[in-house]
Amino acid sequence: MIGSRTIRTNAGTERTAAKGCSLIMIRKLCVCALFSAAFAVSAPAAELKGVVIDPSQRPIPGARVAAFNSLGVITQQITDDQGRFDLYVSPLYDNVQLRVTAPGFQLATVGMGASTIQLGIAPQAESVRVTGEAVDVPSNQQGSSVSIVSSRELRERNEPQAFDLLRELPGMVFAQSGPRGSVADLFVRGGESTYNLVQIDGVSVNSFYIGGLFDFAHIPSDLIQEIDVVRGPQSAIYGSYAIGSVVNFVTRSPEDGPAFDVLAEGGTHDERRFAISGSGATVKGFGIAGSISSLNDNGPVPNSRYRDDDIFLSSQYRWHTQRFFGFGDFISSAVGEPGPFGSDPLNDYSGFDLISRAKNNASTYGFHYQNELTDNFRLDVFSGFFLNNSLYISPYGDSFNKDIRGYAEARGVYSIGPYVTLAGGYEFDREEVKNSYVTDSSSREFPLRRDDQGVYVEARINVRRLFVTAGVREEIFQTPFILGNIYNYLPRPDFPARTVTRLNPKLAASWLFAPSTRVHASYGTGIRPPGASDLAFTNNPALAPERSESYDIGVDQRFLNDKLSLGGTWFHNRYKDLIVSLGGSLSVLSAYYTDNVANAKAEGTELTAMFRPSRWLSVTGNYMWLQTSVLSLNGGIGLAEQYYYLGQPLIRRPKQSGSMVTTFHYKRLDANLLGYFRGRDLDVEPSYGASDGLFWNRGYRNFGLNLNWRVHGNLTAYANLRNALNERYEEIFGFPSPLLNVTAGLKWSLAGAR
C-alpha cells in the first residue's frame, strides 16, 4: 500500500495528495531502464490500495476509482461490497491522480497516495470518463448533455434487458411494438429512431440496411458494466449516425475487479432467466471477464414467444504503459410477431398472425491497443467487426438480411501543458448488406457496400473552472458501382461509383460558475448517410446524407446544503435534407422517386431533479417538454411529405414525457419505486401505416416496484413488479404493451455492486 492518508472531499472542493519521494525515484529509474534497453524487463507495478467511505465512515460499494493523468484514464476499478479498491499502475506513468465517483456522491480527485477516500453525499451521478469527447474527461466537465447508468444500478434493478434502465433518462422516449422481445425504437429529443449511434465497447452496431436503426430489445444487462449516453449530435467525433445521440454499452471489464454472479428467476408468462457472469485480473496484468445468459418466455398472446441467449468474453493485458483489450459477444434471439392486436380504428384486424417470426444472430468483436509513448503523448488503436444475420418468416415467404461492418481507427492524444489537450485521428468503416430484396435485373442478390473515412481533430481547453471543447471531422463516403434492377417496384438504373464529403463541427463548454452551479452549452451538426434500403429502392444516384444542426444550453444548481439538485436544459434541433418519397402531386419537386427535400424541427426543455437527504434515500426525476413539426419541402412552399401535413407533430414524439425513481436502503432491504409517463402522441394506422391515416395514441403511466432482500451472506432474493397498476396502453398504436408482470429470483454475488 502506498501512503496512509485519509482524504476528505466536501461539496465543490477537491484536494490532491502529493506522492512520496520514493515513488518518484522508482519512476525515474524505471524510465532510464526503459530507454537503455530495447527489451527491458517489466517494471514492478505500483499498488494503489484503499477504501472509499461516506461522511459517516461507512464503505461505499460500487464507487468507480480511476487512475489518470493529463492524457486520460490509465486504469479503473469498481469498489467491492466493502468499498475497497486495488489498482496497479506502472511507475512509468507521470503525474498520476485518482478520480472517484459513485451515484449519489460527489466526484472527487485526490493524489495517488490516498488510501482512504471520503466522498460527500450529493444529489448527482457522475462518471470518471464518458462517451462524448475524444479526450477522457468526467461528465461534469463536458458541455454536452450526458447521462450514465452505473454498474450498481444495473445489478440492483434486476432488469433482463439493459434498455429498460434507459427509460428513466432525460430526453429519451422508447416505443416498443408489444410484448418482450418486440422491436424497441429510441427517439431522443425528437429525433428519428435512426438518429442514434449505438456502440458496444466503441464498436458500432447500427443497421446499414435501414440506415442507422438499432433494435434495443435484445441487449442483456448481465454483460453490461455501464451505459453512457450523450444527447445531441456527435458526428464531429463519431461520424455516421451520431445525428441525435450516442449510446455506448460498456461491457464487464477484467480491470473492474473480482466479481462473480449467478442468477436464476421465473415469472409471468412462464419466464425463465439464467445468467452466470464474472471478472478478475492477476497482479501481472492479465485478466478476463465473461457472461452467459438465457431468457425465455411464452408471451401474453399466441405467437409472442421470446428467446434471447448471449455469450460474452473479454480479456486484457497490461505491461509498462501499454494495454491490450479484446472482446467478443454473440447474441441469438427469436421472437414471434403476432401483428397489431390492439387499437383498430378502421376495423382492419383479421386475427393473430400465427406464422410470422424474426430470428437474429448478432456477433460483435472489438480490440483496443493503448500506449503512452511519452509523458504527453498517447496512442490508441481500435478495430472492430459486427455481423447481424436476420431471418424473417412470414405467410408470404421467408426473407433474410445480413449486415456486416468492419472498422479501424487510430487516435493520438497530446497534452500541451496543464491547460490544453489535443486529440486527432483517422477512422475507416466498411458497411455491407446482403438482403432478399436487394437484387439485380436477374433477381440475384448482390452485396451493397459503402466505405466511410473520417479525419477528425479536437482541442480541449481548461482555464480554471471553464472547460471548452472544439472539434471538427471531415467525412468521406465512397459508394462503388451499384447494379440496377429494371423490374423493381420502383425501377432502379445502374448507379455509378460516387464520393460524397461532409464537414461536421462541434463546440461545447462547461463552466463551474460556483461550487454549486454549473452552466453548460453545446453546438454541433450530425449526419445520417442513406441506408442500403434508401439506395436500393430509388432511381436517384445522388442521394445525400441527412443532416442535423443542434444547440442547447442548460444550468445545474444544488440547494439545501447540496441535498437537492435541479437542472434545466433548452435544446433546438433542425433536421435538413431528409429523404422522402415524391409520388403524386409532389413529383414536380424532383425528377426522382426519392430525394433530400424534407425538413423538420424539434425543440424543447429537459428538467431534472435529484433529492438525496441521506445515504439510505434518494429520489430522481426528469421531465421533457417537446415541440416537433414537419416543415415545408424544399422547392414547395406550404407542401409536406405525402400522407402528412405541414406543421404536424412528428410521429411517436409525445409533447410530454418523464420518469421518477425512488431508491432506499434499509439494513438488508434495497428497494426501487419506479414510474414513467408519456403524453399522447401522433401515430399511424397500425395495419397499413400512414397511407391509411394518422391517429392520436393516448398517453399512459407505468409504475413498478423492485425489491432486493439479502438472505444471508452473498445470497439475495429479489422480486420485480412491472406495470403495477395493470394499465392498458400502447407505446406504438395498435400494439398493446405488457400488463401486470411479476418476476422473482435468487442471485449469489461475490461483489454485488460490480
Beta strands, then each sheet from edge to edge (+ up, - down):
strand 1: 5-8
strand 2: 46-53
strand 3: 64-69
strand 4: 72-78
strand 5: 84-89
strand 6: 97-101
strand 7: 108-111
strand 8: 114-118
strand 9: 145-149
strand 10: 172-176
strand 11: 184-188
strand 12: 196-200
strand 13: 203-204
strand 14: 224-231
strand 15: 245-251
strand 16: 259-267
strand 17: 271-281
strand 18: 286-297
strand 19: 306-319
strand 20: 322-336
strand 21: 357-374
strand 22: 377-394
strand 23: 397-416
strand 24: 420-435
strand 25: 448-463
strand 26: 466-479
strand 27: 498-514
strand 28: 517-528
strand 29: 546-559
strand 30: 564-581
strand 31: 594-614
strand 32: 617-631
strand 33: 656-666
strand 34: 669-678
strand 35: 681-685
strand 36: 689-697
strand 37: 700-712
strand 38: 715-722
strand 39: 741-749
sheet 1: 1+ 8+ 2+ 5-
sheet 2: 4+ 3- 6+ 7-
sheet 3: 9+ 14- 15+ 12+ 13-
sheet 4: 10+ 11-
sheet 5: 16+ 17- 18+ 19- 20+ 21- 22+ 23- 24+ 25- 26+ 27- 28+ 29- 30+ 31- 32+ 33- 34+ 37- 38+ 39- 16+
sheet 6: 35+ 36-
end
